[in-house]
């Protein structure tokens, strides 16, 4: 029998010392000038942290259970998933970011926090109970609240008796986010990254717009043509040669693209919708002061002038006529880490933001809010990539939920794309619209695999983007792609992974009321035990 935690915790720890209960203030725990208060609200337990001059790093809340916790566990990811989401046994040493679900073969219980908390939150489960960690640091150092009362988290817990795991997960995600912002129609189209990998120009983008218009002729819901990395200054050297490593700003066009407003207008005249990629916290514009930057060189989003700069860039892009903004790399630029380098905490020690009075979570949320506020007057949809989904829910219309797929290596698409789609599908239209990344259609990947990935994406009810060089497909493949786009353009019930408790790449999906089976491995199996190491000579 599962237990909820809709009650005051049994123990509260601030740093490495236990906070004592304050009998005069129920639900309050104090250690020095640091006070943690738990207040029962209608459907959650609100946790507040107050402090004077003492820097506060972490708060630990512990609930002990009367009966042992048993079953298999599913947690979320700090930012994107890296092919690592799965149902697994209870592991007391594993950090579970944002929320955790436990299933015992009959019932399911959820432990989580409402979206946009003031702390970076993670769970730790063991047979005797559950622990919630609230990382309230400012970067890698303690936050200085100066008497402020920080709303650290609103804790949720719910038992689903006799409910299937997917239904429980979906309902729990909906309860964690009361205010998602969603696109008015399914979002689909093209993104040039996985066939161009940054080597593009205004001419190639216009060819892609023609191609996408041709493939979607007659569909009332028009597709997006998203210009990915490669349009900005810095991607090409003054002599016109391609700079493969650098993908920051300034966020003005290079010579290969020219007038971005004219390009957006030309794309729109072809009957498709212009979209664009940007990395807002990496900008080498000469007029940016050193005081606006973190030690890494990335822009510091705690500095008010940096958020003004971000708003200016987004407003300029919207003014050019782009109607989908894909902003990328912000988690890496803020923390210096990728999600797979964050086993227990999102940030390392020894650094901080310029504003030490706010937590990392608060600063990230304010950055996302600034992006949305600048995008909204232009009617731009916001697509987050390398963003923190739990902090961005309600502030972005779409979220790229997994690490990159590929136009070169099928195993990368299988590992990252299928896994993220399966285990973050409960977040679809609960937090935002889910984007599991592109179908990279090139001669390097067997069409047998890409056709299946495209069929799943197109019928999943989530967003679908394709990366394909115009005119590169045989007629049969082009016809199949045309059908996929037409299917994805229409609203539909979200697909469900049926075997997600048996494998990390579910192959049996409930689609339109029927079980559809995919063969991700082919008769010969996978070419490689793929990991995130650089591509081998065989892959290249």
C-alpha positions in Angstrom: 0.0 0.0 0.0 1.6 3.2 -1.1 1.7 6.3 1.2 1.5 9.9 0.1 3.6 12.7 1.6 0.8 15.2 2.0 2.1 16.0 5.5 4.9 17.7 7.3 8.3 15.9 6.8 9.7 13.9 9.6 13.1 15.4 9.3 14.5 18.6 7.8 18.2 19.2 7.2 19.8 22.5 6.2 23.3 21.8 4.8 24.7 19.1 7.1 22.8 19.9 10.2 19.3 19.0 11.3 16.8 21.8 11.7 14.7 21.6 14.9 11.0 21.7 14.9 9.5 25.0 16.2 6.7 23.9 18.4 5.3 27.5 18.4 5.0 27.4 14.6 3.6 24.2 13.3 5.4 23.0 10.1 8.4 25.2 10.8 12.0 24.0 11.3 14.9 26.3 12.2 18.7 26.1 12.2 20.4 29.3 13.1 18.9 32.1 11.1 17.6 29.7 8.5 13.9 28.7 8.7 12.1 26.1 6.6 8.3 26.3 6.7 5.8 23.7 5.3 2.2 24.9 4.7 -0.6 22.6 3.6 -2.5 24.0 0.8 -5.5 22.6 -1.1 -3.6 20.0 -3.2 0.0 20.6 -2.3 2.5 21.1 0.5 4.2 24.5 0.0 7.8 24.7 1.2 9.4 28.1 2.0 12.9 28.9 3.0 13.9 32.1 4.9 17.3 33.2 5.9 19.2 36.3 7.0 22.8 36.7 6.1 23.6 33.0 6.1 24.2 31.6 2.6 21.9 28.6 2.0 22.9 25.8 -0.3 20.6 22.9 0.2 17.5 21.8 2.2 16.7 18.2 2.7 13.1 17.0 3.6 12.6 13.4 4.7 9.4 11.4 5.0 9.5 8.0 6.7 7.0 5.4 5.8 5.2 2.9 8.0 5.4 0.2 5.3 8.2 -0.6 3.0 8.3 1.1 -0.4 8.3 -1.5 -3.2 8.1 -1.5 -6.9 9.8 0.0 -10.0 10.6 3.6 -10.4 10.5 6.2 -13.2 12.1 9.6 -12.8 12.6 12.6 -15.1 15.7 14.3 -16.4 17.4 17.6 -15.4 17.1 19.0 -18.9 16.9 16.9 -22.1 16.9 13.1 -21.9 20.0 11.3 -23.2 18.5 7.9 -23.9 18.7 7.2 -20.1 15.0 7.3 -19.0 13.6 4.0 -17.9 11.6 2.1 -15.3 14.1 0.6 -12.8 14.4 -0.8 -9.3 14.5 1.4 -6.2 18.0 2.7 -6.0 18.7 4.7 -2.8 21.8 6.4 -4.5 20.0 7.6 -7.6 18.8 11.2 -7.9 15.4 11.6 -9.6 15.0 15.1 -11.0 11.6 16.9 -10.5 9.3 13.9 -10.0 9.2 10.2 -9.4 6.6 7.5 -10.1 6.6 4.1 -8.3 4.5 1.2 -9.6 4.0 -2.1 -7.8 2.2 -4.1 -10.5 -1.2 -2.8 -9.4 -1.1 0.8 -8.0 1.1 3.8 -8.9 2.2 6.7 -6.7 3.6 10.0 -7.8 6.0 12.3 -5.8 6.8 15.6 -7.5 6.8 19.4 -7.4 4.7 21.9 -9.3 6.5 23.5 -12.3 8.6 26.6 -11.9 9.8 26.0 -8.3 12.3 28.3 -6.7 14.7 25.5 -6.1 16.3 22.8 -8.3 14.4 19.8 -7.0 15.2 16.1 -6.9 14.0 12.9 -5.2 15.8 10.1 -3.5 13.8 6.9 -2.8 14.6 3.9 -0.5 12.5 1.2 1.0 12.0 3.2 4.3 10.8 6.5 2.7 11.4 9.3 0.3 13.7 12.4 0.5 13.3 15.7 -1.4 16.4 17.7 -2.0 16.0 21.5 -2.6 19.1 22.9 -4.2 18.7 26.7 -3.5 22.2 27.7 -4.5 23.0 30.7 -6.6 25.1 28.9 -9.2 27.6 26.9 -7.1 27.4 29.0 -3.9 24.8 29.5 -1.3 22.1 32.0 -2.0 21.9 35.1 0.3 18.2 35.7 0.9 18.7 38.7 3.3 15.4 38.0 5.0 13.5 37.1 1.9 11.0 34.2 2.1 11.8 32.0 -0.9 8.9 29.8 -2.3 11.1 26.8 -2.8 8.6 24.2 -4.0 5.0 23.1 -3.9 5.1 19.4 -3.3 2.6 17.0 -4.8 1.8 13.4 -3.9 -0.9 11.2 -5.3 -1.8 7.5 -5.2 -3.5 5.9 -8.3 -5.2 2.7 -7.2 -5.5 0.1 -10.0 -4.5 2.7 -12.6 -2.2 1.8 -15.6 1.2 3.5 -15.3 0.9 5.7 -18.4 -2.5 7.0 -17.3 -1.2 7.8 -13.9 1.9 9.5 -15.3 -0.1 11.6 -17.6 -2.5 12.7 -14.9 0.3 13.5 -12.5 2.0 15.7 -15.1 -1.2 17.6 -15.7 -1.5 18.2 -11.9 2.1 19.6 -11.8 1.3 22.2 -14.4 -1.9 24.3 -14.2 -1.0 26.8 -16.8 0.7 25.4 -19.9 0.8 27.5 -23.1 0.1 25.4 -26.2 0.3 26.0 -29.9 -3.1 26.6 -31.5 -2.5 23.9 -34.1 0.0 21.0 -34.5 3.5 22.2 -35.2 5.4 20.4 -38.0 7.7 21.2 -40.9 11.4 21.1 -41.7 14.6 21.9 -40.0 17.8 21.9 -42.0 20.3 20.8 -39.4 20.5 17.1 -40.0 21.3 17.3 -43.7 23.2 20.6 -43.7 24.9 20.6 -40.3 25.3 24.4 -40.4 26.4 24.6 -44.1 23.5 26.6 -45.5 22.5 29.8 -47.2 19.5 31.9 -48.1 19.3 30.1 -51.4 19.3 26.6 -49.8 16.6 27.7 -47.3 14.4 29.0 -50.1 14.8 25.7 -52.0 13.7 24.0 -48.8 10.7 26.3 -48.5 9.7 25.4 -52.1 10.1 21.7 -51.3 8.1 21.9 -48.1 5.3 23.8 -49.8 5.2 21.1 -52.5 5.0 18.3 -50.0 2.2 19.9 -48.0 0.2 21.4 -50.9 -3.5 21.6 -50.0 -3.1 21.3 -46.2 -4.8 24.2 -44.3 -2.4 23.9 -41.4 0.8 25.2 -42.9 4.3 23.9 -42.0 7.2 25.7 -40.5 10.6 26.0 -42.2 13.1 26.4 -39.4 16.5 27.9 -40.2 19.0 26.2 -37.8 22.5 27.2 -36.8 24.6 28.7 -39.7 22.8 32.0 -40.5 24.6 34.1 -37.9 27.8 36.1 -37.9 30.7 34.0 -36.6 29.7 30.8 -38.3 31.7 31.8 -41.4 35.1 33.4 -41.4 35.7 36.7 -43.3 37.1 34.7 -46.2 33.8 32.8 -46.5 35.0 29.5 -45.2 32.9 27.6 -42.7 33.7 27.7 -39.0 32.6 24.2 -37.8 33.2 24.8 -34.1 31.8 28.2 -33.3 28.0 28.5 -33.0 27.4 31.6 -31.0 26.5 35.2 -32.1 26.4 38.1 -32.8 22.8 37.4 -33.9 23.0 39.3 -37.2 23.2 37.6 -40.6 26.4 36.6 -42.3 27.0 37.2 -46.0 25.4 33.9 -47.1 22.1 35.0 -45.7 22.0 38.8 -46.1 18.7 40.5 -45.3 16.9 38.3 -42.8 13.6 40.2 -43.1 13.6 39.8 -46.8 14.3 36.1 -46.5 11.4 35.7 -44.0 9.1 37.5 -46.4 10.2 35.2 -49.3 9.6 32.1 -47.2 6.1 33.3 -46.2 5.2 34.1 -49.8 5.8 30.4 -50.6 3.0 29.5 -48.3 5.1 28.2 -45.4 5.9 29.8 -42.0 9.5 31.0 -41.3 11.2 29.9 -38.1 14.7 30.3 -36.8 17.3 28.9 -34.3 19.3 31.1 -31.8 21.7 30.7 -28.9 20.8 33.7 -26.8 23.4 33.4 -24.0 26.4 33.0 -26.3 27.1 36.3 -28.0 30.5 37.8 -29.0 29.1 41.3 -29.9 31.9 43.8 -29.3 29.7 46.1 -27.2 28.8 43.6 -24.4 30.6 44.5 -21.2 32.7 41.9 -19.3 30.4 42.4 -16.3 27.5 40.9 -18.2 29.3 37.5 -18.5 29.8 34.5 -16.3 33.4 33.2 -15.8 32.8 30.8 -18.8 32.2 33.7 -21.1 28.4 33.0 -21.5 26.0 35.9 -20.8 24.8 36.0 -17.1 21.0 35.9 -17.1 20.9 37.3 -13.5 22.1 40.7 -14.9 19.1 42.9 -15.8 20.9 44.3 -18.8 21.5 40.8 -20.2 17.8 40.1 -20.1 17.2 43.5 -21.9 19.8 42.3 -24.5 18.0 39.0 -24.9 14.6 40.8 -25.4 16.2 43.0 -28.0 17.5 40.1 -30.0 14.2 38.2 -29.8 12.3 41.4 -30.7 14.6 42.0 -33.7 14.1 38.4 -34.9 10.3 38.7 -34.5 10.4 42.0 -36.3 12.1 40.3 -39.2 9.1 38.1 -39.6 10.0 34.8 -38.0 7.1 33.1 -36.2 8.9 30.2 -34.4 11.9 30.9 -32.2 14.0 27.8 -31.2 16.3 28.9 -28.4 19.1 26.5 -27.6 22.1 25.8 -25.4 21.0 27.8 -22.4 21.4 25.1 -19.8 24.9 24.4 -21.0 25.8 28.1 -21.2 24.5 28.6 -17.6 25.9 25.5 -15.9 28.8 24.5 -18.1 27.4 20.9 -18.1 25.3 18.6 -20.2 22.5 16.6 -18.6 24.5 13.4 -18.7 27.2 15.2 -16.6 24.6 15.9 -13.8 24.2 12.7 -11.9 23.1 14.4 -8.6 23.1 18.2 -9.1 22.6 20.6 -12.0 25.6 22.8 -11.2 29.0 22.3 -9.8 30.5 24.3 -6.9 32.8 27.3 -6.9 31.0 29.9 -9.1 27.9 32.1 -8.8 25.8 34.6 -10.7 26.3 38.3 -10.4 23.0 38.6 -8.4 23.7 36.4 -5.4 20.2 37.0 -3.9 18.3 34.7 -6.2 18.5 31.0 -6.8 19.6 29.3 -10.0 16.0 28.1 -10.5 14.6 31.6 -10.2 17.2 33.1 -12.5 16.5 30.4 -15.2 12.8 31.0 -14.9 13.2 34.8 -15.3 15.3 34.2 -18.4 12.6 32.0 -20.0 10.0 34.6 -19.1 12.0 37.3 -20.8 12.2 35.3 -24.0 8.5 34.7 -24.0 7.6 38.3 -23.3 9.7 39.5 -26.2 8.3 36.8 -28.5 4.6 37.2 -27.7 4.0 40.6 -29.4 5.1 39.1 -32.7 3.0 36.0 -32.4 6.1 33.8 -32.2 5.9 30.3 -30.8 8.8 29.5 -28.4 10.5 26.2 -28.8 13.1 25.4 -26.0 16.1 23.2 -26.7 18.6 22.3 -24.0 16.2 23.9 -21.6 14.9 22.7 -18.2 11.4 21.4 -18.9 10.2 21.7 -15.4 11.3 25.3 -15.2 10.1 26.2 -18.7 6.6 24.7 -18.5 4.1 27.6 -18.9 6.8 29.7 -20.5 7.5 27.8 -23.8 5.0 26.4 -26.3 7.2 23.5 -27.3 10.2 21.7 -25.7 12.8 19.6 -27.4 12.7 16.8 -24.9 15.7 14.7 -25.9 19.4 14.9 -27.0 20.0 15.2 -30.7 18.9 12.5 -33.2 21.0 12.2 -36.3 21.3 12.3 -40.1 24.4 10.1 -39.9 23.9 7.4 -37.3 20.6 5.5 -36.8 21.6 4.3 -33.3 21.7 7.9 -32.1 18.1 8.5 -33.3 17.0 5.3 -31.7 18.8 5.9 -28.4 17.8 9.6 -28.0 14.6 10.1 -30.0 12.5 7.0 -29.2 13.5 7.0 -25.6 12.6 10.6 -25.0 9.3 10.3 -26.9 8.3 7.3 -24.8 9.1 8.5 -21.3 8.3 12.1 -21.7 5.1 11.6 -23.7 3.0 12.1 -20.4 4.3 15.7 -20.5 2.8 16.3 -23.9 0.2 19.1 -23.8 0.5 18.9 -20.0 3.6 21.0 -19.8 4.0 22.0 -23.5 3.9 20.4 -26.9 6.6 17.7 -27.0 9.3 17.7 -29.8 11.3 14.5 -29.9 13.6 16.0 -32.6 13.9 15.5 -36.3 13.9 12.7 -38.8 17.3 13.1 -40.4 16.7 11.7 -43.9 20.0 11.2 -45.7 21.6 8.3 -47.6 23.6 7.5 -44.5 20.5 6.1 -42.6 18.6 3.2 -43.9 15.1 4.3 -45.0 13.6 1.3 -43.4 14.5 2.8 -40.0 13.6 6.4 -40.8 10.3 5.4 -42.3 9.4 3.8 -39.0 10.6 6.7 -36.9 8.6 9.0 -39.2 5.5 6.9 -38.9 5.7 7.0 -35.1 6.3 10.7 -35.0 3.6 11.6 -37.5 1.0 9.5 -35.7 2.2 10.3 -32.2 0.2 13.6 -31.8 3.5 15.4 -31.0 5.5 17.8 -33.2 7.4 16.5 -36.2 10.3 18.1 -38.1 12.1 16.6 -41.0 15.6 17.3 -42.2 15.9 16.4 -45.9 17.8 18.0 -48.8 15.2 19.2 -51.4 14.8 16.8 -54.3 17.1 14.1 -52.8 14.4 11.4 -52.3 13.2 8.7 -54.6 9.6 9.1 -55.6 8.3 6.3 -53.2 10.1 7.9 -50.2 8.9 11.3 -51.1 5.3 10.1 -51.3 5.7 8.4 -47.9 7.0 11.6 -46.4 4.1 13.6 -48.0 1.7 11.3 -46.2 3.5 11.6 -42.9 3.3 15.4 -43.0 -0.4 15.3 -43.8 -1.0 13.0 -40.9 1.0 15.1 -38.5 -0.7 18.3 -39.6 -4.0 17.2 -38.0 -4.7 17.1 -34.3 -4.8 13.6 -32.9 -4.8 11.6 -29.7 -1.3 11.1 -28.2 0.3 7.7 -28.8 1.2 5.6 -25.8 4.2 3.3 -25.3 2.8 -0.1 -24.2 6.1 -1.9 -23.4 7.8 1.0 -21.7 8.4 -1.0 -18.5 10.2 -3.7 -20.5 12.7 -1.8 -22.7 14.3 1.6 -22.9 13.3 1.9 -26.6 9.6 0.9 -26.6 8.6 -0.9 -29.9 4.8 -1.4 -29.2 2.7 1.7 -29.2 -1.0 2.3 -28.9 -1.9 4.5 -31.9 -5.4 5.4 -32.9 -6.7 2.6 -30.7 -4.6 -0.2 -32.1 -1.2 -1.7 -31.0 1.4 -0.9 -33.6 4.7 -2.7 -33.5 8.0 -1.3 -34.8 11.3 -3.1 -35.6 14.0 -0.6 -34.4 16.9 -3.1 -34.8 16.4 -4.8 -38.1 17.4 -8.4 -38.9 21.1 -7.7 -38.3 20.7 -5.8 -35.0 22.4 -2.5 -34.2 25.7 -1.7 -35.9 27.3 -0.4 -32.7 26.7 -0.1 -29.0 26.2 3.6 -29.5 27.3 6.1 -26.9 28.0 9.8 -26.9 31.6 9.5 -28.0 32.7 11.1 -31.3 31.7 9.2 -34.4 34.0 6.5 -35.5 35.6 6.3 -38.9 32.9 3.6 -39.8 30.2 6.1 -38.8 31.7 8.9 -40.8 
